[in-house]
Amino acid sequence: MKIGVIREEKVPADRRVPLVPEQCKLLKEQYPLLEVVVQSSNIRCFTDDEYKNSGIQIVDDVSDCDVLMGVKEVPKDKLIPGKTYFFFSHTIKKQPYNRDLLREVLKRNIRLIDYEVLTDKKGLRLIGFGHFAGLVGAYNGLLTWGKKNDLYDLKPAHDCYDLKEMKGEVKKVTIPAVRIAVTGNGRVANGAIEILQEAGVKRMEVVDFLKGEKTDGPVYVQLEPGDYNKHKEGKEFDLMHFFKHPGEYENNFKRFIPHTDILISAAYWDPDAPVLFENDDMKQDDFRIKVIADITCDIQGSIPSTIRACTIDEPNYDYDPWSEEEKPPFSDEKLVTVMAVDNLPSELPVDASREFGEQLIKGVLPHLIGSDEDDVIERATIAKDGKLTKYFEYLRDYVM
């Protein structure tokens, strides 16, 4: 098998890689019959020379590779017919902006394997950048609060050399007595909480958070799905039932709105599940939230103010719920300031890529190179031989 690490060509540029130089070298040592090459790039966080120094061949043409691995979506005109691709396609929720990409994948008889749906036998994800999305997302949320209220300045995450420096930066400032709600309990939420704790934000239980009592310093509450969703018929919340039948549940987040200053959205959202709140809720006098760090960045998804994705260089905009329009960031204290960057791990590309590559080597590549007895690769294959696989038949109307 010949694997090619492809250059990232989506705009704006993404500097992450699926495999760092030393990991490519390790793979060749572990699998003597495996060949690994890297497509030349001047934007990734590891230079061509760093790969060369690890004994990895740099090429311009990857058309002779069996498997092509990237990170973000591959532009339609760059797709090579008949190849096996690994990347985050952002199509499994029927995202309108990538409909044509999946159509092109089918047209070119490409086997598309999406990192997002690589799972073990229990259905748990094997790989992702979620941890770093949470780390950077929460950091950006605190940075946004400081700028909005002219309280303190934090160095942008992408100007930090690594995670260690970013954690050091957040310890330098004094966070006021704000109240922060974090949704989710997975890798993204855990990364967000890691940064909040570094910043000296204290954990508070749900029952105490809802009391709304004044605190001496900043506090956060971690909300699991059962805290912000409830069954429409009043039945006891069942997590697995919620995952399988999200349409049978309704919103239960509104009770947190009067007690929250910063919302950090770090939970996976199913389009059939309830939204966190509606635009009309944002017009009410008790809507206290002034900063929303939407790490999940589902456009027009669970949060009505997430109307577009921001960029790393311009990570914020203000949202006016009365006009339902975007306004310049930090233009009016009455408006909600949104941070919705869809490639947050790119702000710490070296650390994020190294962690991702470790997961790839440990949890995925043995199934790709070996027999895949547990169907890990098969379950994550969206398209093959010009057709959707049985696991993704629900996308048929999406690509028609």
C-alpha positions as a Markdown table, in Angstrom:
| # | Residue | x | y | z |
|---|---|---|---|---|
| 1 | Met | 0.0 | 0.0 | 0.0 |
| 2 | Lys | 1.2 | 3.5 | -0.8 |
| 3 | Ile | -0.2 | 6.4 | 1.3 |
| 4 | Gly | 0.1 | 10.0 | 0.3 |
| 5 | Val | -0.2 | 12.9 | 2.7 |
| 6 | Ile | -1.8 | 15.5 | 0.5 |
| 7 | Arg | -1.4 | 19.3 | 0.7 |
| 8 | Glu | -4.3 | 21.3 | 2.1 |
| 9 | Glu | -5.8 | 23.4 | -0.6 |
| 10 | Lys | -9.1 | 24.6 | 0.9 |
| 11 | Val | -9.3 | 28.3 | 1.4 |
| 12 | Pro | -8.7 | 29.7 | 4.0 |
| 13 | Ala | -5.5 | 27.6 | 4.4 |
| 14 | Asp | -5.2 | 25.0 | 7.1 |
| 15 | Arg | -1.8 | 24.2 | 8.5 |
| 16 | Arg | -2.6 | 20.9 | 10.1 |
| 17 | Val | -1.4 | 17.4 | 8.9 |
| 18 | Pro | -2.8 | 13.9 | 9.5 |
| 19 | Leu | 0.7 | 12.6 | 10.2 |
| 20 | Val | 3.8 | 14.5 | 11.4 |
| 21 | Pro | 7.3 | 13.6 | 10.1 |
| 22 | Glu | 8.3 | 11.3 | 13.0 |
| 23 | Gln | 5.0 | 9.4 | 12.7 |
| 24 | Cys | 5.5 | 8.8 | 9.0 |
| 25 | Lys | 9.0 | 7.4 | 9.8 |
| 26 | Leu | 7.5 | 5.2 | 12.5 |
| 27 | Leu | 4.9 | 3.8 | 10.1 |
| 28 | Lys | 7.5 | 2.8 | 7.6 |
| 29 | Glu | 9.4 | 1.0 | 10.4 |
| 30 | Gln | 6.3 | -0.8 | 11.7 |
| 31 | Tyr | 5.1 | -1.8 | 8.2 |
| 32 | Pro | 8.1 | -2.5 | 5.9 |
| 33 | Leu | 5.8 | -3.0 | 2.9 |
| 34 | Leu | 4.1 | 0.3 | 3.4 |
| 35 | Glu | 5.2 | 3.3 | 1.4 |
| 36 | Val | 4.5 | 6.8 | 2.7 |
| 37 | Val | 5.0 | 10.0 | 0.6 |
| 38 | Val | 4.2 | 13.6 | 1.3 |
| 39 | Gln | 2.9 | 16.1 | -1.2 |
| 40 | Ser | 5.0 | 19.3 | -1.2 |
| 41 | Ser | 3.4 | 22.2 | 0.6 |
| 42 | Asn | 4.6 | 25.6 | 1.8 |
| 43 | Ile | 1.7 | 26.2 | 4.2 |
| 44 | Arg | 1.7 | 23.2 | 6.6 |
| 45 | Cys | 3.1 | 23.5 | 10.1 |
| 46 | Phe | 5.9 | 21.0 | 9.2 |
| 47 | Thr | 8.1 | 21.9 | 6.3 |
| 48 | Asp | 9.1 | 19.7 | 3.4 |
| 49 | Asp | 12.6 | 19.5 | 4.8 |
| 50 | Glu | 11.4 | 18.2 | 8.2 |
| 51 | Tyr | 9.7 | 15.3 | 6.4 |
| 52 | Lys | 12.9 | 14.8 | 4.3 |
| 53 | Asn | 15.0 | 14.7 | 7.4 |
| 54 | Ser | 12.8 | 11.8 | 8.6 |
| 55 | Gly | 13.4 | 9.9 | 5.5 |
| 56 | Ile | 10.1 | 10.7 | 3.8 |
| 57 | Gln | 10.0 | 11.4 | 0.1 |
| 58 | Ile | 8.5 | 14.7 | -1.0 |
| 59 | Val | 6.5 | 14.6 | -4.2 |
| 60 | Asp | 4.3 | 16.9 | -6.3 |
| 61 | Asp | 2.2 | 14.2 | -7.9 |
| 62 | Val | 0.3 | 11.8 | -5.7 |
| 63 | Ser | -1.7 | 10.1 | -8.4 |
| 64 | Asp | 0.2 | 6.8 | -8.0 |
| 65 | Cys | -0.8 | 6.5 | -4.3 |
| 66 | Asp | -3.5 | 4.0 | -3.2 |
| 67 | Val | -4.7 | 6.1 | -0.2 |
| 68 | Leu | -4.7 | 9.9 | 0.1 |
| 69 | Met | -4.9 | 11.5 | 3.5 |
| 70 | Gly | -5.7 | 15.1 | 4.3 |
| 71 | Val | -7.5 | 17.1 | 6.9 |
| 72 | Lys | -10.1 | 19.5 | 5.5 |
| 73 | Glu | -12.3 | 19.0 | 2.4 |
| 74 | Val | -10.5 | 18.5 | -0.8 |
| 75 | Pro | -11.5 | 21.0 | -3.5 |
| 76 | Lys | -13.7 | 19.3 | -6.1 |
| 77 | Asp | -11.3 | 19.9 | -9.0 |
| 78 | Lys | -8.4 | 18.3 | -7.1 |
| 79 | Leu | -10.1 | 15.0 | -6.5 |
| 80 | Ile | -8.3 | 12.1 | -8.3 |
| 81 | Pro | -10.8 | 9.5 | -9.7 |
| 82 | Gly | -10.8 | 6.0 | -8.3 |
| 83 | Lys | -8.7 | 6.8 | -5.2 |
| 84 | Thr | -9.4 | 6.2 | -1.5 |
| 85 | Tyr | -9.5 | 9.4 | 0.5 |
| 86 | Phe | -9.5 | 10.2 | 4.2 |
| 87 | Phe | -10.6 | 13.7 | 5.2 |
| 88 | Phe | -13.3 | 15.5 | 7.2 |
| 89 | Ser | -16.0 | 15.9 | 4.5 |
| 90 | His | -18.6 | 17.7 | 6.5 |
| 91 | Thr | -21.4 | 16.0 | 4.6 |
| 92 | Ile | -23.0 | 13.6 | 7.1 |
| 93 | Lys | -25.4 | 16.2 | 8.4 |
| 94 | Lys | -26.4 | 17.1 | 4.8 |
| 95 | Gln | -24.5 | 20.3 | 5.0 |
| 96 | Pro | -25.7 | 22.3 | 1.9 |
| 97 | Tyr | -22.3 | 23.9 | 1.2 |
| 98 | Asn | -20.7 | 20.4 | 0.6 |
| 99 | Arg | -23.4 | 18.8 | -1.4 |
| 100 | Asp | -21.5 | 19.3 | -4.7 |
| 101 | Leu | -18.4 | 17.9 | -3.1 |
| 102 | Leu | -20.1 | 14.6 | -2.3 |
| 103 | Arg | -21.7 | 14.5 | -5.7 |
| 104 | Glu | -18.2 | 14.8 | -7.3 |
| 105 | Val | -16.9 | 12.1 | -5.0 |
| 106 | Leu | -19.6 | 9.8 | -6.4 |
| 107 | Lys | -19.1 | 10.9 | -9.9 |
| 108 | Arg | -15.3 | 10.1 | -9.8 |
| 109 | Asn | -15.8 | 6.7 | -8.2 |
| 110 | Ile | -13.9 | 7.8 | -5.1 |
| 111 | Arg | -13.9 | 5.8 | -1.9 |
| 112 | Leu | -14.5 | 8.4 | 0.8 |
| 113 | Ile | -13.6 | 7.6 | 4.4 |
| 114 | Asp | -14.6 | 10.3 | 6.9 |
| 115 | Tyr | -12.6 | 10.7 | 10.1 |
| 116 | Glu | -15.7 | 11.9 | 11.9 |
| 117 | Val | -17.4 | 8.5 | 11.6 |
| 118 | Leu | -14.5 | 6.2 | 12.4 |
| 119 | Thr | -15.8 | 4.4 | 15.5 |
| 120 | Asp | -15.1 | 1.3 | 17.5 |
| 121 | Lys | -17.5 | -1.6 | 18.0 |
| 122 | Lys | -19.3 | 0.4 | 20.8 |
| 123 | Gly | -19.8 | 3.4 | 18.5 |
| 124 | Leu | -17.2 | 5.6 | 20.2 |
| 125 | Arg | -15.2 | 7.8 | 18.0 |
| 126 | Leu | -11.6 | 6.8 | 17.4 |
| 127 | Ile | -10.1 | 10.0 | 16.1 |
| 128 | Gly | -10.6 | 13.7 | 16.0 |
| 129 | Phe | -9.3 | 17.2 | 16.7 |
| 130 | Gly | -12.0 | 17.7 | 19.3 |
| 131 | His | -9.7 | 18.1 | 22.3 |
| 132 | Phe | -7.8 | 20.9 | 20.7 |
| 133 | Ala | -11.0 | 22.5 | 19.3 |
| 134 | Gly | -12.2 | 22.7 | 22.9 |
| 135 | Leu | -8.9 | 24.0 | 24.2 |
| 136 | Val | -8.7 | 26.8 | 21.7 |
| 137 | Gly | -12.4 | 27.5 | 21.6 |
| 138 | Ala | -12.6 | 28.1 | 25.4 |
| 139 | Tyr | -9.5 | 30.3 | 25.2 |
| 140 | Asn | -11.0 | 32.3 | 22.4 |
| 141 | Gly | -14.2 | 32.7 | 24.4 |
| 142 | Leu | -12.3 | 34.2 | 27.3 |
| 143 | Leu | -10.3 | 36.4 | 24.9 |
| 144 | Thr | -13.6 | 37.6 | 23.4 |
| 145 | Trp | -15.0 | 38.4 | 26.8 |
| 146 | Gly | -12.0 | 40.5 | 27.7 |
| 147 | Lys | -12.1 | 42.5 | 24.4 |
| 148 | Lys | -15.8 | 43.0 | 24.6 |
| 149 | Asn | -15.7 | 44.5 | 28.1 |
| 150 | Asp | -12.3 | 46.1 | 27.7 |
| 151 | Leu | -11.0 | 44.2 | 30.7 |
| 152 | Tyr | -7.8 | 42.4 | 29.6 |
| 153 | Asp | -5.9 | 41.3 | 26.5 |
| 154 | Leu | -4.9 | 37.8 | 25.7 |
| 155 | Lys | -2.5 | 36.9 | 22.9 |
| 156 | Pro | -4.3 | 35.1 | 20.1 |
| 157 | Ala | -3.9 | 31.4 | 20.3 |
| 158 | His | -2.3 | 31.2 | 16.8 |
| 159 | Asp | 0.4 | 33.6 | 18.0 |
| 160 | Cys | 1.3 | 31.2 | 20.8 |
| 161 | Tyr | 4.2 | 28.8 | 20.0 |
| 162 | Asp | 2.4 | 25.8 | 21.5 |
| 163 | Leu | -0.3 | 24.7 | 24.0 |
| 164 | Lys | 2.1 | 25.3 | 26.9 |
| 165 | Glu | 2.5 | 29.0 | 26.0 |
| 166 | Met | -1.3 | 29.3 | 25.5 |
| 167 | Lys | -2.0 | 27.9 | 29.0 |
| 168 | Gly | 0.7 | 30.3 | 30.4 |
| 169 | Glu | -1.1 | 33.3 | 28.7 |
| 170 | Val | -4.5 | 32.5 | 30.3 |
| 171 | Lys | -2.9 | 32.4 | 33.7 |
| 172 | Lys | -1.6 | 36.0 | 33.4 |
| 173 | Val | -5.0 | 37.6 | 33.4 |
| 174 | Thr | -7.7 | 37.9 | 36.0 |
| 175 | Ile | -11.1 | 36.7 | 34.9 |
| 176 | Pro | -14.0 | 38.6 | 36.5 |
| 177 | Ala | -16.9 | 36.9 | 38.2 |
| 178 | Val | -18.6 | 35.7 | 35.0 |
| 179 | Arg | -20.8 | 32.7 | 34.8 |
| 180 | Ile | -20.0 | 30.2 | 32.0 |
| 181 | Ala | -22.1 | 27.4 | 30.6 |
| 182 | Val | -20.3 | 24.6 | 28.7 |
| 183 | Thr | -22.5 | 22.1 | 26.8 |
| 184 | Gly | -21.2 | 18.5 | 26.2 |
| 185 | Asn | -19.2 | 15.9 | 27.9 |
| 186 | Gly | -16.9 | 14.6 | 25.2 |
| 187 | Arg | -13.4 | 15.5 | 24.0 |
| 188 | Val | -14.4 | 19.1 | 22.9 |
| 189 | Ala | -16.0 | 19.9 | 26.3 |
| 190 | Asn | -13.2 | 18.3 | 28.2 |
| 191 | Gly | -10.7 | 20.5 | 26.3 |
| 192 | Ala | -12.7 | 23.6 | 27.0 |
| 193 | Ile | -12.9 | 22.8 | 30.7 |
| 194 | Glu | -9.2 | 22.2 | 30.8 |
| 195 | Ile | -8.6 | 25.8 | 29.8 |
| 196 | Leu | -11.2 | 27.2 | 32.1 |
| 197 | Gln | -9.5 | 25.4 | 35.0 |
| 198 | Glu | -6.1 | 26.8 | 33.9 |
| 199 | Ala | -7.7 | 30.2 | 34.0 |
| 200 | Gly | -8.9 | 29.7 | 37.6 |
| 201 | Val | -12.6 | 29.3 | 36.8 |
| 202 | Lys | -14.3 | 27.2 | 39.4 |
| 203 | Arg | -16.8 | 24.4 | 38.7 |
| 204 | Met | -20.3 | 24.7 | 39.9 |
| 205 | Glu | -23.0 | 22.1 | 39.9 |
| 206 | Val | -26.2 | 22.5 | 37.9 |
| 207 | Val | -28.5 | 23.0 | 40.9 |
| 208 | Asp | -26.3 | 25.7 | 42.4 |
| 209 | Phe | -25.7 | 27.4 | 39.0 |
| 210 | Leu | -29.5 | 27.8 | 38.5 |
| 211 | Lys | -29.8 | 29.6 | 41.8 |
| 212 | Gly | -28.0 | 32.5 | 40.3 |
| 213 | Glu | -26.3 | 33.5 | 43.4 |
| 214 | Lys | -23.4 | 36.0 | 43.2 |
| 215 | Thr | -19.9 | 34.5 | 43.3 |
| 216 | Asp | -16.5 | 35.9 | 44.3 |
| 217 | Gly | -14.9 | 34.8 | 41.1 |
| 218 | Pro | -15.7 | 33.1 | 37.7 |
| 219 | Val | -17.6 | 29.9 | 37.6 |
| 220 | Tyr | -18.6 | 27.3 | 35.0 |
| 221 | Val | -21.2 | 24.6 | 34.8 |
| 222 | Gln | -20.9 | 21.6 | 32.6 |
| 223 | Leu | -24.2 | 20.6 | 31.0 |
| 224 | Glu | -24.8 | 17.1 | 29.7 |
| 225 | Pro | -27.5 | 16.3 | 27.2 |
| 226 | Gly | -30.0 | 15.5 | 30.0 |
| 227 | Asp | -29.5 | 19.0 | 31.5 |
| 228 | Tyr | -30.6 | 20.9 | 28.3 |
| 229 | Asn | -33.0 | 18.4 | 26.7 |
| 230 | Lys | -36.2 | 16.7 | 28.1 |
| 231 | His | -38.7 | 14.2 | 26.8 |
| 232 | Lys | -41.8 | 15.8 | 25.3 |
| 233 | Glu | -44.0 | 13.4 | 27.3 |
| 234 | Gly | -42.2 | 14.0 | 30.6 |
| 235 | Lys | -40.5 | 10.6 | 30.6 |
| 236 | Glu | -37.2 | 10.2 | 32.4 |
| 237 | Phe | -34.2 | 11.2 | 30.2 |
| 238 | Asp | -32.4 | 8.3 | 28.6 |
| 239 | Leu | -29.2 | 9.1 | 26.8 |
| 240 | Met | -29.2 | 6.2 | 24.4 |
| 241 | His | -32.8 | 6.8 | 23.6 |
| 242 | Phe | -32.1 | 10.5 | 23.0 |
| 243 | Phe | -29.3 | 9.6 | 20.6 |
| 244 | Lys | -31.6 | 7.2 | 18.6 |
| 245 | His | -34.8 | 9.3 | 18.8 |
| 246 | Pro | -33.8 | 13.0 | 19.2 |
| 247 | Gly | -37.0 | 14.2 | 17.7 |
| 248 | Glu | -38.9 | 13.0 | 20.8 |
| 249 | Tyr | -37.2 | 15.6 | 22.9 |
| 250 | Glu | -37.6 | 19.3 | 23.5 |
| 251 | Asn | -35.5 | 22.2 | 24.7 |
| 252 | Asn | -34.6 | 22.5 | 28.4 |
| 253 | Phe | -31.8 | 25.0 | 28.1 |
| 254 | Lys | -33.8 | 28.2 | 28.5 |
| 255 | Arg | -33.7 | 27.9 | 32.3 |
| 256 | Phe | -29.9 | 28.5 | 32.1 |
| 257 | Ile | -30.2 | 31.7 | 30.0 |
| 258 | Pro | -30.8 | 34.1 | 32.9 |
| 259 | His | -27.8 | 32.8 | 34.7 |
| 260 | Thr | -25.2 | 32.6 | 31.9 |
| 261 | Asp | -22.8 | 35.3 | 30.7 |
| 262 | Ile | -20.7 | 33.2 | 28.3 |
| 263 | Leu | -21.9 | 30.1 | 26.5 |
| 264 | Ile | -19.4 | 27.6 | 25.2 |
| 265 | Ser | -21.1 | 25.2 | 22.8 |
| 266 | Ala | -19.0 | 22.1 | 22.8 |
| 267 | Ala | -21.6 | 19.3 | 22.2 |
| 268 | Tyr | -22.4 | 17.4 | 19.0 |
| 269 | Trp | -25.8 | 18.4 | 17.7 |
| 270 | Asp | -28.1 | 16.3 | 15.6 |
| 271 | Pro | -30.3 | 18.3 | 13.2 |
| 272 | Asp | -33.3 | 16.3 | 14.5 |
| 273 | Ala | -32.6 | 17.3 | 18.1 |
| 274 | Pro | -33.9 | 20.5 | 19.8 |
| 275 | Val | -32.0 | 23.7 | 19.3 |
| 276 | Leu | -30.6 | 25.4 | 22.4 |
| 277 | Phe | -32.8 | 28.4 | 22.0 |
| 278 | Glu | -34.6 | 30.4 | 19.3 |
| 279 | Asn | -33.9 | 33.9 | 17.9 |
| 280 | Asp | -37.0 | 35.2 | 19.8 |
| 281 | Asp | -35.4 | 34.1 | 23.1 |
| 282 | Met | -32.5 | 36.4 | 22.4 |
| 283 | Lys | -34.8 | 39.4 | 22.3 |
| 284 | Gln | -36.1 | 38.8 | 25.8 |
| 285 | Asp | -35.0 | 40.9 | 28.8 |
| 286 | Asp | -33.7 | 37.8 | 30.7 |
| 287 | Phe | -31.3 | 36.8 | 27.9 |
| 288 | Arg | -28.1 | 37.4 | 29.7 |
| 289 | Ile | -25.6 | 35.7 | 27.4 |
| 290 | Lys | -23.3 | 38.3 | 25.8 |
| 291 | Val | -20.5 | 36.0 | 24.4 |
| 292 | Ile | -21.1 | 32.8 | 22.5 |
| 293 | Ala | -18.1 | 30.6 | 21.7 |
| 294 | Asp | -19.7 | 28.2 | 19.3 |
| 295 | Ile | -17.0 | 25.5 | 18.9 |
| 296 | Thr | -19.3 | 23.1 | 17.1 |
| 297 | Cys | -20.0 | 25.9 | 14.5 |
| 298 | Asp | -23.1 | 24.4 | 13.0 |
| 299 | Ile | -24.3 | 27.1 | 10.7 |
| 300 | Gln | -27.9 | 27.9 | 11.4 |
| 301 | Gly | -28.0 | 24.9 | 13.7 |
| 302 | Ser | -28.6 | 24.8 | 17.5 |
| 303 | Ile | -27.7 | 28.4 | 18.0 |
| 304 | Pro | -29.5 | 31.0 | 15.9 |
| 305 | Ser | -26.6 | 33.6 | 16.1 |
| 306 | Thr | -24.2 | 31.2 | 14.3 |
| 307 | Ile | -25.0 | 32.5 | 10.8 |
| 308 | Arg | -21.6 | 31.9 | 9.3 |
| 309 | Ala | -18.1 | 30.6 | 10.2 |
| 310 | Cys | -15.4 | 33.1 | 11.1 |
| 311 | Thr | -11.7 | 32.9 | 10.3 |
| 312 | Ile | -8.7 | 32.6 | 12.6 |
| 313 | Asp | -7.6 | 36.1 | 11.7 |
| 314 | Glu | -11.1 | 37.6 | 12.2 |
| 315 | Pro | -12.8 | 35.2 | 14.7 |
| 316 | Asn | -15.7 | 37.4 | 15.9 |
| 317 | Tyr | -18.8 | 39.3 | 14.8 |
| 318 | Asp | -21.7 | 40.8 | 16.7 |
| 319 | Tyr | -25.2 | 39.5 | 16.2 |
| 320 | Asp | -28.3 | 41.6 | 16.4 |
| 321 | Pro | -31.3 | 39.4 | 17.2 |
| 322 | Trp | -33.8 | 42.1 | 16.4 |
| 323 | Ser | -32.6 | 42.5 | 12.8 |
| 324 | Glu | -31.2 | 39.0 | 12.7 |
| 325 | Glu | -28.1 | 40.4 | 11.0 |
| 326 | Glu | -24.4 | 40.5 | 11.6 |
| 327 | Lys | -22.8 | 43.6 | 12.9 |
| 328 | Pro | -19.1 | 44.6 | 13.3 |
| 329 | Pro | -17.5 | 42.9 | 16.3 |
| 330 | Phe | -17.6 | 44.7 | 19.6 |
| 331 | Ser | -19.8 | 47.4 | 18.1 |
| 332 | Asp | -22.5 | 47.5 | 20.7 |
| 333 | Glu | -22.4 | 46.1 | 24.3 |
| 334 | Lys | -26.1 | 45.2 | 23.9 |
| 335 | Leu | -25.4 | 42.8 | 21.1 |
| 336 | Val | -24.2 | 39.2 | 21.4 |
| 337 | Thr | -20.6 | 38.7 | 20.3 |
| 338 | Val | -20.0 | 35.4 | 18.5 |
| 339 | Met | -16.8 | 33.3 | 18.1 |
| 340 | Ala | -17.5 | 30.7 | 15.5 |
| 341 | Val | -14.3 | 29.4 | 13.9 |
| 342 | Asp | -14.6 | 26.1 | 12.2 |
| 343 | Asn | -10.9 | 25.1 | 12.2 |
| 344 | Leu | -9.9 | 26.0 | 15.8 |
| 345 | Pro | -7.2 | 23.3 | 16.1 |
| 346 | Ser | -5.3 | 25.1 | 13.3 |
| 347 | Glu | -4.4 | 27.7 | 15.8 |
| 348 | Leu | -2.1 | 25.2 | 17.5 |
| 349 | Pro | -1.4 | 23.0 | 14.4 |
| 350 | Val | 1.8 | 21.3 | 15.7 |
| 351 | Asp | 0.4 | 20.0 | 18.9 |
| 352 | Ala | -3.0 | 19.2 | 17.4 |
| 353 | Ser | -1.5 | 17.3 | 14.4 |
| 354 | Arg | 0.7 | 15.2 | 16.6 |
| 355 | Glu | -2.2 | 14.1 | 18.8 |
| 356 | Phe | -4.3 | 13.4 | 15.8 |
| 357 | Gly | -1.5 | 11.3 | 14.2 |
| 358 | Glu | -1.1 | 9.3 | 17.4 |
| 359 | Gln | -4.8 | 8.4 | 17.3 |
| 360 | Leu | -4.6 | 7.6 | 13.6 |
| 361 | Ile | -1.7 | 5.2 | 14.0 |
| 362 | Lys | -3.1 | 3.5 | 17.1 |
| 363 | Gly | -6.8 | 3.3 | 16.3 |
| 364 | Val | -7.3 | 3.4 | 12.5 |
| 365 | Leu | -4.3 | 2.4 | 10.4 |
| 366 | Pro | -4.1 | -1.2 | 11.7 |
| 367 | His | -7.6 | -1.7 | 10.3 |
| 368 | Leu | -6.7 | -0.1 | 7.0 |
| 369 | Ile | -3.5 | -2.0 | 6.5 |
| 370 | Gly | -4.8 | -5.2 | 8.1 |
| 371 | Ser | -8.0 | -7.2 | 7.7 |
| 372 | Asp | -10.5 | -4.8 | 9.4 |
| 373 | Glu | -12.3 | -7.6 | 11.1 |
| 374 | Asp | -14.3 | -5.0 | 13.2 |
| 375 | Asp | -15.4 | -3.1 | 10.1 |
| 376 | Val | -13.9 | 0.1 | 11.4 |
| 377 | Ile | -13.1 | 1.3 | 7.9 |
| 378 | Glu | -16.2 | -0.1 | 6.4 |
| 379 | Arg | -18.5 | 1.8 | 8.8 |
| 380 | Ala | -16.8 | 5.1 | 8.0 |
| 381 | Thr | -16.9 | 4.7 | 4.3 |
| 382 | Ile | -19.5 | 7.1 | 2.9 |
| 383 | Ala | -19.1 | 6.4 | -0.8 |
| 384 | Lys | -17.5 | 3.6 | -2.8 |
| 385 | Asp | -17.6 | 2.7 | -6.5 |
| 386 | Gly | -19.8 | 5.6 | -7.3 |
| 387 | Lys | -22.5 | 4.7 | -4.8 |
| 388 | Leu | -23.3 | 5.6 | -1.2 |
| 389 | Thr | -22.7 | 2.7 | 1.2 |
| 390 | Lys | -25.4 | 1.1 | 3.2 |
| 391 | Tyr | -24.5 | 3.1 | 6.3 |
| 392 | Phe | -25.0 | 6.4 | 4.5 |
| 393 | Glu | -28.1 | 5.7 | 2.3 |
| 394 | Tyr | -29.9 | 8.4 | 4.2 |
| 395 | Leu | -27.8 | 10.9 | 2.2 |
| 396 | Arg | -29.4 | 9.8 | -1.1 |
| 397 | Asp | -31.9 | 12.7 | -1.3 |
| 398 | Tyr | -29.0 | 15.0 | -0.3 |
| 399 | Val | -27.0 | 14.2 | -3.4 |
| 400 | Met | -29.9 | 13.8 | -5.9 |
